[in-house]
């Protein structure tokens, strides 16, 4: 039961991290595009391209990598 609670809290924490990183990275990239381009269309196209890449890699970096490291540590500790 404690392990299940730990998993739920960990998933909740990773979700907060994911949402925070999404907001920060998108606003930072938009600011960079607005400095480079004067027209609104170029900024929106750049944001659409960035969003496709962000949606592909950010969940992997936020959810999969920490879960894999945690699983590897648990496996290593149990098999020692």
JOVEN-V263711 format. One line per field, one symbol per residue. ss: DSSP state (H for helix, E for strand, - for the rest). A space follows every 50 residues. Layout:
ss = ???
This chain:
ss = -HHHHHHHHHHHHHHHHHHHHHHHHHHHHHHHHHHH---HHHHHHHHHHH HHHHHHHHHHHHHHHHHHHHHHHHHHHH--
